[in-house]
Amino acid sequence: MMRITVELDENQIDEVSRLTGVKKKSPAIAEAIQEFIRQKEREAFLKQVLAGETDYQMTNEQIEQTNVWDETTPSES
């Protein structure tokens, strides 16, 4: 764990808290950062798959059945 001091827009912090469902600022920001990382990793993987740069063997039907794009996982508070 690392402790830092940063200046952030209060409205953005309120929005992060609302979107994550986490009321405390530090945990809400940590969750937002983790979600950002997950999103960027998904995007990078998808780009590789679409560019044919992987040996990913699932069909479109198999991918759709896995619900990997289902964003209904509740936030941990």
Helices and strands as residue ranges (DSSP letters): H 10-20, H 25-50, H 60-66
